Amino acid sequence: MTKRTNRSYTAEFKQEAVALVTEQGYSVSKAAASLGITDKLLYNWKAKFEAEQSGSILSADERAELLKLRKEVKELRMEKKY
């Protein structure tokens, strides 16, 4: 059994990989195969890139509020069980 090592890719490589799909019309599977990466990795990069482009990244205040609300929901669910 061989030990797998995690490879790191530059931001530029990731952007160019996503551009193959979004701008040049390649399918994710063909682009990933030609670059020697997995489909899942390219899908992840594409989703992250699209999230950054759409401006859906939360501000620090929004992130803090989201965490607070999730905690509150968790507590309420626990109370409801008992």
N, C-alpha and C positions, 0 to 999 in steps of 0.2 A: 504494500500500500504506500502510495506516495503522499507526502504532505503538501496540501495546497497552500499557496501563498496569495495573499490579497494584493492585487495589482492596483495601483493608483493611476488615475488619468488626470491630465491637466484640464482646466476649465475650457481651454480653447478646443481640445479634442472633443469634449462633451458637446460643446456648442456646434461644432462641425458635424458631429454624428447626428444630432437632432436636426440640423439643417438638411441633411440628406433626406430625412423623412418629411419635414414640414415644407421645405422649399423646393426640393428637387423631385418629389413624388415617389421616392423609393418606399417599399413596404418596410415595416420595422424588421421583419425576419430577414429580408435580403440585405438591408443596411447592416444589421448586426452581424450577419454571417460574413459580409465582406470586410468588416472591421475586426473580426475575431473576438466579438463579445457576445454575451447572451441577450436574447430578446428581452428578458425581464429587466436587465440593466438599462437597456436603451429605453424601454417603456418608463422606467423610473426617472431617467434623465429628462425625457420628454415631458412628463407630468410636472416635474420640478420647474423646468423652463417655462411651461405654460402658466404655472401658478405665479411665477415671478413677473411674467409679462402682463397678466391680468390684474396685478395689483392686489391679489388676495392675501398677501402676506400681512399678518397682524402686527399692529404696533405693540409696544411694550405694555401700554395700558390695557389694550384689548386682550392681549395674552393673559395678563394678570386677572382680568375679570373672567375670562373663560375658565381659568383654573379654579377660581373661587366658586363659580357656578357649578362646575363639575363636582367639586367637593360637596357643595350643598345638595346636589341631586343624589350623590352617593349616600349622604347622611339620611336624607328623606326616604330613600329606598330601604335603608337598613331599619329605620323606624317603622316603616310600613310592614316589614316582615314580622316584627315582634309585637 
